[in-house]
Amino acid sequence: MSRKIKVLVVDDHKIVREGICNILSKDEEFEVIGAAQDGRSALHMARTLMPDVVMMDIAMPDMNGIEATRRIVSENPRVKVIALSIHSDPRYVAEILKAGASGYLLKGGDADDIIRSIKTVLSGKIFFSDPIHDIIIQQQIRHSDLIDSSVYGVLNKKEVNVLRLLTEGKTTKQIAAVLNISVKTVESYRSQIMKKLNLFSIAELTKYAVREGLTTL
């Protein structure tokens, strides 16, 4: 018997995690080796469990799926990541592909889509859910200007991390501790972020972060 395909499922909603795990457990080709509820846990589990495929939600607290994908693929390029999202906005697709994902699966599709997406990326191809396939082709998403207009095109990596933590309710001191930088540096990043985005309240920043998939409400 050939080796089973090892899958790590990552989603901050328990019902989604359990649903995907249940679908895969019914197919003898697959072995669900773990389930994580946030990007940071996913990163740790990917390092220790060595999955073949990671089903990765995009919008999660404590490290979103885009950043988790970037780190996982950077550490182990062999791993195939399939993004999970309710959004068909090309900006989300652009960012997760840029981070190293091999597929983009819309939530709410058929169970067969999950199986098909895994087999597609393992064959070396890119997978897109049917509803957004034409959009992706038309936009030529890997080279689209949408990347430059997204949060990752406007802010640098450190500013993105500060924005995410800020909109998750962390204080300046907490952000400084998490990122191992000084409080003054955090305040400087915060000022730069507001100027670049032309947004000057936490409420406005939070709405922006949610729209860009950095955090959830």
N, C-alpha and C positions, 0 to 999 in steps of 0.2 A: 504494500500500500504506500502511495506517495505521501510525502510530508504535508501536513495540513497547513493552510495559509493562516498565519498568526495575525490577529486583528486587535488593535487597541481602539476602544470607543471613547470619545471625549465630548461631553455636552453637559452644560450646567443644569439642564432639566432632567430629573430622574426618569420621568416617563419616556423621554426620547431615548435616553441611554438604554433603558430596559427593553424598549421596543426594538431597537437595532440589535441588541444582544440576543433577543429572542428569535429574531429572523435568522441571524447567522448560526445560531446553535442548532437550528433544524436542518442545516446543510452540512453533510459530513466533510465537505472540502475545507471548512473553516473552523478555526479555534479562537474563541474570544479569550485573550490572555489577560485582559484588564479593562477597567472602565474608570475614567477620571471625570471630575466635575469642573475643572478649571485648567488653564494653560500651564500653570506651574507644576501641578500634579502630573499632567500629561508629559511634560518634559522629563520629569524624574522617572516616570514609568517607562518611557521610551528608551531611556538610558539603561535601565535594569532588565527590561523584559524583551528588548530587541524585536519589535513587531515587524511584519512585512508591510502592513498597511495601517495607517491611522485615520479613522473617521473623525474629523476635527470640526467642532462647532466654531464659528467665527466670533460671535459676541459673547464673551464670558468675563466674569470678574477675575481679579488676580492673575493677570496676563491673558490677553485675548488670543484667539486662535491664529491670527496673522503672525504675531510675535512668536508664539509657541512653534508654529510651522517653520518660521525662519531659523529658529535655533535647532530644532530637531533635524531638519534637512542639512543644516550646516555641519552638525556633528556626525550625521550618518546619511550620506546622499543616497544610500540604497533604499531607505524607507520611502514608501509612497504615501503621500498625504492627500486625502479627499476632503475638501471643505464641505461643511454642512451649513445651510443657511435658509432663512425664510425670504431673503432678499434676492431679487433678480437684477438689481442695479449693477451695471457694468463696472462701477468703481470697486465694488467688493470683489468681483471676479479678478479684476486687474491686480489688486493688492495681494490676494492670496496666491495668485500665480507667480507674481514677482517674488513672493516669499519662498517659493519652491514647491507649491502644491501641484499635484498632477491631475486633479479633478475638482469639479464643483457640482455638488448634488443639492437640489432644492428639497427642503423638508416638505413632507406632505405628499410625496410621490408614491409610486407603487413599491412594494417590497422587492420586486424583481429589479428595480433600478439600483438598489443597494448592491445586489449580487453582480449586476452588469457593470457597475462602476468599478468595483474591485478588480474584476477580471480584465477590464479595459486598461486600467493603469498598470497592472502587472504585466500586460503584454507590451508595455512601452508606449502606449498611446495616451492622449489627453481625453478625459471624460467630461462632458457637459450634459446636464439635464436637458431634455428635449425643448422645454419652453424657452430656454435662453440660448440654445445652440446657434440659431440664426443671428441673434444679436452679437454674440461673441465673434462669429466669422466676419460680420459686416464691420464691426468696430476694429478688427485686427487688434484684439485687446492687449496682446503682449507689447505692442508698440504705440498704444493709444495715448493721446494727450490727457486722458482721464487720470492717469497715474500722477501727472504733474499737478493736477488740480485737487487731488485727494490730500488728506492730512499728512501722508508720508511724503508728499511732494512739497508741502508748505513748511512743515516743521522737520527739524533733524531728529535723530533717534532719541537723544536725551530729552528733548522737548516733548516728544510724544509720550515718553514714560512719565514725565512730570504731569502732563495733562491727564493721562489715564488715572494716576494715583489721586490727583487733585479732585477729579470728578467722581471718584469712588468714595470721597468723603475723608480722605487722609489729611491730617494737619501738616503744616510746613515742617515741623519737627519730625513727624512720622515719615514724611517723604524723604527727608534728609537721611534718616536712619536706613530706610529701605534701599536707597540708591547710593549710600555711603558717600554723601557729599555734604557740604556745610549748609546751614540754614540760609545764609546770605546767597549762596549759589542757587538754591531752590527759588528764593524770592526773585533773583535775576532772571531765571528761566521763566518764571510765571509772568513777569513783566514783558519779556520777549514774545511769549506765546500770545498774550493779549494784543500786543501791537501787530503781530503778524496776521492774526485772525480778525482783528478789529472787533473783538468781543471783550467786554470789560466787566462781566459779572460771572459768578459761579454758575448761575442758572443758564446763561447763554452758552458758557463753555460746556456745561453738561449736555445741553441739547445737541450741540455740535458733536460732542464725543459719541453720543448715542447714535446719531445719524451716520457717523463714520465707522461705527462698529467697534469703537475702542472700549465701550463699557455698556452696561445695561441699566435701566432704571431700577 
